[in-house]
Each structure stands twice: as C-alpha cells, then as structure tokens.
C-alpha cells in the first residue's frame, strides 16, 4: 500500500497539491456576505466529503482484516503445481473476517456465520479463497442466494430483521439444515476472529505438473484455541462493545501477539468423486475425514494491521474467480455462481478497475488487453497492439500451459431439465454421461462454410458487389501484413470474393 501521504510535514494542500491558505474560514462577499463559488477549497472539501462513502457489501459488510505471511512447510506438489503451495514458498497475504447478514454498523456479537476470506499475493497472480467459519452453507445452488440473503436482511416495511422470515426460508429449504445446525451451535458466535477456524467450504480442483487432477477442500485451524460465546455472554458484550472482534484483532497484532492458522487440505482422487457416498460438490455436505484425512500444507500468520482501514480493508475485493495455475473450480453450483457474482459486485461497488487499487494489485506483472473505464491508473505500452487477436504476434501472449480451468465430473441432476453440468464438459441427453473436456464434432462445424454459403447462395449479384466494395473500403489503413491476411480470410469464405476484394483494394491505392 502506498504511503504517499503518510507523515507529511508540509503545508496543507488542495488535492492538486496547491497550498491552502486556511481551514477555518470560507471566502465571503464582505464580513457577513454570502459564500462565493470561487472558494475552490471549500467546494472541493465539501464535494469530496459528500462522496466519502461507497456502497457497502451486500453481504459480509461488517468486518476486519490484516496482512501477513503464508509459509508452506510440507510437500503437496504431487497434488498441485501452484507456486504458492510449493515446499518452502512464502507469500504475502491479506485476511478479512466478517459477519454475513449485518450491515456496516452491526455488532460483532450477533449470531451469524463468519466470513473467512484470504488473499495470497503469489508470483503467479492473486489467489483468493473466500470461505466461512463453517465447512458448509445454507444452500447448494446459487440461484437461491438472493432469496436466502433477503430472508436474513431487514424487511422493506419495518426496516427490522425478522425471525419468521429467516425460519420460513430455512424450513422451506431442507438443504439448510446442516448449516443451521452449525449456526445455532457454538460456531454461531465465535469469541472473536482469532479464536475461530476457517474453511474454503467449496470443493476446488488442484492440478499437478503432470496434469493429474484432484478435488480439494481447504481447512484453516486456529492456533489460538477454538472458542465461542454463549447467547448471554454475547448479549452482555454487545451492550459494552459492538466492535469487540475488530478491536481484539487489531490490538493483538499491535502488541505483537500475531495470530496464526494451520493450513490443511482434504484431497479426493479425481475419479472417486463419481462413486463417493455423497455428492462431493454439494456445499451443504462435508467429506468424512476418515475417508479423506487432513493433510498439512503450512501456516499463515497475520503480523501487520492496515495503515488505512478504508483503503486496505474496505476496498479489498476478494473473489473466488481469482485463481492461479494449478488451482481450478469444480461443478459446485454455488462456487460457479460466486465465480461470477463476487467479481461483479466489485465492479459495481468499486469500479471496473478495482484490481488497480493498491490492496488488490497483484505482486506479479499484469499484461492485459482490458482498457479504460473509471479509475484507470495503469495502462499498456501504447506501441503494443490493443487486442489479443492481432496477427503480428506482439504484446501479451496467452500461455495455454498455465490454464487454471477445471474439468468436470459426473453429478446427478436434482431438477428435471436442469442438470449439474458445467462449461467444462457436457451431458449426453440420453444416458446423462458426462464427457469431461470432450465435445462432439460436426462435419460442417467450421468457421467458413456458412458465410461462404451466404455469399454464394443467399446474396444476389448486386449484394455481392456491394459486399466486396464495403470490405475494400473498410481496409483503409491496414498494414501490408494484415492486408495479405484479409485476402486469405475472404478467400477462405469464397474464392471469388477474396480475389475481388484484393482487386478493388489494390485499385484504390
């Protein structure tokens, strides 16, 4: 995080750097006259103040966080090639803990699931693991997520939370029973953020250097000792301090009592998912640790508080879509919905360039063809091509070997007409057989057959003439190399058209 403004001893300035003559008096027309609009500092100060608040998170609005280090002490390289999990690797990291349903000013002591979000600033990009202090969740399908959250939030008429609405949702959604059991038990009110375990909750995928795939679940075990509050203790504490968990984390780090969590995983061989006794991708289920024991990976320690809470914690944008090579997704429908939803929430809340904010910036080089939008700070070398399909072979080049995409696995349908397939494969409509990465090839499924048919058999002579002329005129300004590829492109569509375009364009020079 930049400390650009930290410790300044110079004069107070406006945001453009110009010195400010006073912070005590506005410019007026005479001693008792009206305030003038040319008091630029007053206008700038009030206008900025009016815009200090940004939309709070719809869920996980109230939270706290800190920075630290993740250290790998064991060897799990046979399961994943991700650099962050290689033996001896050390990575800077950020953790944010939160409640789920409460708004910004809600008390830390409410009975609620706690968010457990981790970011690892790896040399291959940011890896975010966005989980909770429970290994399961209330629902298994993201289509129900807005309904669930609405049932936990305040009602539109009274502005109050409503137990009837919560229980109405839970009892009408039997898959919630596992999580509600956790919620109503001791995990429902952790003593504070330091004294709770965390879970990735979802099933993810690990891929090793040989391309072998494994299903994985993350577990984060607190070394501070797992502890909780009773309803009575929480009620008393809320009356004294609504921010006790936030305060406890900050003060522990300030006094050098750095909290630590052990990082462990459960690993399931890829092929075993199809025959396991429960759906291993169902977020309302856990894997038996007798079947898949915990495997130690390393530990992380939080040792630095944010220097500015808003800049480094409120603007932190965690997203399950932030993966790295060697880490992928599973057919978990909640995970796949969150892969879209979280990043999209950040685009709304922080802007399309939220990843350029210092707390969200990767520690490795970023080479992207994305450009412009609110808050653009970083930009590409203007001498490079502006799109990834350029024929010159210049600029960033996709690394096929580093793909983090996960293949699918057989899952049975729960609803007629809606099967648990993912974009990583497809279902056979008769046998519900899942083909991971295998797609049916059709004899005419190429790029040029249909446009060629359009040119030859749909357009008349006049239309073909106009088409050739339009193409030739649209080529103005192409380089000689691109010019040749345009001719080949249209020749692939139709030989006459390719030759006609070449003739007309050369004639126009």
C-alpha angles and dihedrals in degrees: 000000000000117000091196094138099032119121097359112172097180128099122298109267141191117250089268090059098253115136119259116228095207143358092195108060136044124218110261138177096255128327094307099019129120123281113263126230091226090072088105096179093053092048093045093047095050095041092052091046090053089057100044094107122073126190110288120232112278088226129019089026096149115060152115136226149182142190128248149135135283117209124191110216100168136053115252094149091119087068103040139018092204108132092221091064099045119118114279094007117148122198134182111238146181127214128196123188122191150157116253113219103029125094126235096284098041119121122263090226100067117119103257143123112273122229117231110193123174131186122193115197096213129179087247096051138284117319114198123192107189111188144130141246088264128067093225140039140221097256138026100208125062092217087077096048098094089048092050094049092046088055091055098044130076120293117253095235105041099024088227133120112250127212092199091058091049095050092041088060096042096048092045088052107054092182086072093069096092094052095041087055089056091044095052091045131069095293089064092082114026115198088242139319094281094056100056136085123233135214136195081219094192125082111250132182130244123199122195130211091270092054095253114148131218135178114237140190122195124225126185114195118198117231090200092075125264111267141161146188128243119230090258094049091047093048091052093046093048089056090055104036127006091188101048096129093048091047094046093053094047096046094045091056093044091056092047097254092133113194118229135195127194113230116222135165140202113221124202120188109244097243095050094068093078094057102034116125093246131030100272091205095056108111091207091063136070129212115242111253087213088062095038111021122204114269118205118236106166140279141270128217127197109219108154131060120213114268089213118023096203097047098043106029109020091046094044107118113201118186133173087221088072100095133148133214108293094032124084145154135271132216088270100138094207091052093049091050091050090050086069102029101054097049090044091052089055091051088057098040101039105013136258091288096053089126089067092064108106095244091053099041115112116238090229129070116285117211112180139152090218111115146176126002130125115321098019108171105148121053139174127260103279091223091066125087115269097222137051096232096065115137096217092078091229129135126022115355124205114250105218092186092061096058112144094192114130125222120230133246135210114281126169121240118251097189129043110252094013116082128182095249121136135205088265093076143347141247125241104235094222106042101021087233114163119223108200107211094341117118129186113252119217121205094236097036096117133115101252111038097082098043088048090053089049092053097044104034108023106037120069124223094271092050091048089051092052091046093055091047093048092051094048093050092047089057093069109131100019119140119247091253093052090043091061092048091051090056091050091045092057093040088058087055095045130342094221092051093049092051093044093051091050092049094050097044093050090048090055094057 
